[in-house]
Amino acid sequence: MVKITPGEIPVPELHGFLLGSVGPRPIAFASTINENGQHNLSPFSFFNVFSANPPIAIFSPARRVRNNTTKHTLENAQATREVVINIVNYNIVEQMSLSSTEYPEGVNEFEKAGLTPVASEHIKPMRVQESPVQMECKVREIVELGNEGGAGNLVICEILCLHVNENILDKNGKIDQTKIDLVGRMGGNYYCRAKGDALFEIAKPLRNLGIGIDAIPDEIKNSTILTGNHLGKLGNVEEMPDETDVNDYKLTELSDLFIELQDQPAKLETKLHQLAAQLLDEGRVTEAWKTLLTYNDR
C-alpha cells in the first residue's frame, strides 16, 4: 500500500487522490443569482442529501487551489441565500460540463450551455428545464472549512420544493432508476453512467435479520472460489435451508454431478462452489445455499 499523508504532498496531488478514490459522486448543478439579478449556473460534485425531515442537501464550492479565490456560486449563495440544485442525467452531461468553464462574472451559463431557464416558484434563481429533478432551496448555513486554496465551503440547503419530470416515474409514481439515467463524477475527466449493467440491486437487511458471515460453515466461508460479495449474499438470509430441502435438491438437481465425481471429492467441492457462485451472481441465493450444503452433508 502507498501511504499518503495530507500536508506532505502538494494540495493538487492530494486533490487528485481524493477525487480518484471517492466516487462516483452525484453532481449538484447549482443555479444562483447575484445581487444585481445576474444568473449563474455551475456544477459541483462535492454534493449529497443528508436529511429528509427537514429535507437538507449540501454541496461544497471549494476555494480554487491555484489562486485561492472563491467561485461565483459561493458568493451568490452568501449574498442571496437561495439556490436551485438541478440533478444531472446523461442527456445534459455535456452541457453541464461546458457550463463549468470559468466565464467572467455576469456571463450567463444558461446561454453558454444552451440550457433553458425556468422560473422557480419560491426563490429567484432559475431552474434548468432539461434537468429531471430540480430542487428549490434556501440556504440555511454556510460552513467555511478553511481559508486556503482547496478548502471547501459547505452550503447547507433546505429544500423548499422539488420538481420531478413525470417521464422518469414508474407506474407507482416513484422515480424509476432505469429511466432517470443518472451520471456520477469520477477522477480526472471520467464520469460514469447509471444505466444497464451498471445498475444492480441488493436486498436491504432492514426487516430480516441476516445470519451473518460468521454463521456460515467454515468449509464455505474459507472457499477459494466464493468472494466477499458472495458470502455477503449468503449471510443475508434469515436461516439456512433445512436438511430435507438440501437432500431433495441434491437428488433432483445435482445427482448427476455427485455420481460423476463420487470418487473425486476435491473436484466435486470445486464444482459445487463454482455452481454456487454462478447461482449467487444470478440472485438465486436459496439454490446456492442448497448447492453448498449438499457437499457438507454428503
N, C-alpha and C positions, 0 to 999 in steps of 0.2 A: 504493500500500500504506500502511496505517496502521501506524505504528511504536509499539509498546508496550514500555516498559522497566519491569520489576519494580522496585518501590521508588519509582517516580514516580507511581503511581496507587494508590488505596486497595486493600487486600487483597481485599475483597468483589468489587470490579470486576475485578481480575486473576483471581480465582477463577472468575468467570463466563466470561471469555475462555478459560481453560484447559478448563473443562467443556464449553463450546460447541464447541471445536475438536478435542478428543481424545475420540473416541467412534466407534461405540458401545462402551461399557465393560462387561465382564462384571460380574456382581454376586455378591459373597460374602455370603450370608445366614448370618451368624455366630451360632452358638449357644454361649453360655458359661454358667458358673455361678460364683457368688461364694463366699467362704469360709464363708458361712452356709447354703449349699445352695440359694440362690435363683437361678432360671433367668433368663437374659436372651437376647433374640433381636433382632438388628438388621442391616440391610443396609449394605454398603459397596461402592462402585463403583470405588474405587482397589484393583484386585484382578487377579491373574493367576497362572498357573503358570509356574515358572521352571526346573524341573529334573524329570527323570524318574528319575534314579538318583544320589542319593536323590530320591524324589518330594517336591517342595517347592512350596508355594503361599504367596503373600504378599498380605496385604491391609493397608490403612492407615487406621485410625481417626484422623482429623485432630483437632487441638485446635479447639474451637469458635472461630470468628472473632469472634463478638460479645462473648464474655466470657472467652476463653482457658481454658475449663475442659475437662477430659477426659471421654470417654464411658465408660459402664459397661462396654462390651465390652473396652476397653483395660485398665481397672482389673482386670477379672476375669481377662484373659489374663495380666496381670503377676502376679496372685496365685496362680492355679492352674496356669498353663502348659498349658492344654488348651482346645481349641475344635473345634466341628464347623462345617465350611463346607458349607452346603447350596446347591445350584445352583438358580437361579430360572428357571422357564419361564413361558409365558403363563398357564397355569392358576392360578398363585398370585401373579401380579404385583400385583394389587390388595391382597391380604392382606399381601404383603411391604411394600408402600408404607405401609399402615396401621401396621405394626409399627415404622416409623421415627419415629413420634410419640415425643417425648421425655417418656415417662412417668417418674414418680419412681422412685427406686431401690426394688427389691423388687416392682414391678409385673411380672407375668408376661405378656410379649408373646405367648407361645403362646396364652394365653386371649384376650387382646385381639384378636388377628388371627384367631382361630378355627382355628388350625392344631394338628395332632396331634403331641404329643411322643412319641418312641420312644426307648427306652433304647439307648445305644451299647454296643458290646462291649468297648472298650478304655479308654474315658475316661468321665468323669462327665457332661459336658454332653449334653443330649438332641439327637436328630436330628429333622428335620422330615419326617414320614412322606410328606407330599404332594410333597416335592422329588424330582425324577427321579434326582438323584445326590447322595449325602451322603458327605462326607469326614471321617473321624475323624482329628484331628490333635493332635500335641503341639507346643507352642511351643518352638522351638529358641533363638530370639533375638528381642528387640525393639529396634529401632534408632530412637532418637528423632532426628528431623531438625531439631528446633528447639524453642524454649520459648515462642514467641509464638503468638497466635491464627492458625489456618490451617496450622500446622506438622503434618506427617504423622508417624506412628509405624509403621514397617514391622514388622508381626507376621509373622515368618518361621516357617512351619508345616511340619513334616514329616508327610506323610500316612501314617497307620498302616494305614488300611483304607478301601476305597470300597464303598458300597452303591449298586447300579445297578438301577433299575426295569427288569424284563425287557420291559415293554411298549415301551420305546424302542430295543430292539435289533433289528438286521436278522437275516436268516437265517444269517449267519456269526458271530453273537454280538457284532457291533460296534455302537457307538452310531450309530443312523440319524439323520442331521441333519434329515431331514424329519419325524421323529417326536418328537424331543426338544423342538422348538418353543421355542427359547431366546429370551430378551429381553435387550436391552442398554440401558444408561443413556446418555442424551444430555444436552444442556444444558437448563437450566430445568426444566420439568415433562415434558420429552419422553423417550420410550422408543422403541425400535424392536423389531420382531418378526422373527426369522429364520425366515421361512416363505414358501412360494410364490415369487413373482417376486423376493423379496429374497435368495433363495439362488441362487448360481451357482457353477460350477466353473471352475477354471483349472488346466491340466495343469502339474504341478511339473517344472521342468527339472533333475531330480536325476540320472537315469540318462542322459538325452540331452543332448548339448552343442549348444545352440541357436546358430544362425549369428550372432545379434545384429542389432540395428537398423542398426549401422554397415555391415553387409554387404548391406543392401537397396539396390538401384539407386536413384540419386538421383531419377529420374523418379517413382518410387513413394514414396520417403521424403519428398519435398517436396510430396506431394499436399495439395491444399486440402480434400479430402473425407475422407481417412483420418485417424483420430485417433491419439493416442499409444497407446491401448489396442489399436487395430487393428494398428499397427506392432509392438507387443509380441508379439501373436499370430504375426505373420509372422516375427519374429525368433526365435521359439521352436522352429522346425523345424531338423532336423539338416542338411538340404540342400534347395535349391530343385528343383522339377520339372525334368527334362531337356527338351531341345528337342523330342524326339519326342513326349513326353507333352503338351507345350504345343500343338504343331501338331495333334495328334489331337483335343484338347479344342476347339481353335478351329474345326475342321471339323465336329465333331459337335454342339457346344453353342452356338457363337457365330457360326456362318456367316451367319445371317440379319441379325444386328446389324452385322456387317462389311460386308455387301452394302448394307444400308440407309444406312449412314453412311460409305461409302467415300470420298466427296468432302468430308467434314466431320471432319477429324482431331481438332480440338479437342473437338467434341461427342462423338465416339467415345471419346476418352480419358476424358471426364467420365462417360459411361455405364458404361464398364468399371470405373472406380473406384467408382461408386455400387453396381454389382453386386457388386464385391469386398467392399465394406463390409457389404452385406447378408449375403453368404456368411460373413464373419467373425463377424458377430453371431449367426449360426446355428451357429457352431462348425465350419464346413466350410472349414478352413484350406487344404487342398491345392487345392481347387477355386478358392479365392480367389487363390492364387498363380498358378495356370494362367491365370486370367482376366486378371490384371495383366500377366503376361509375354507374353500374346498381342499386346498393344499395342507392347511393346518390340521384338518380333520381326517386326513387320509390314513 
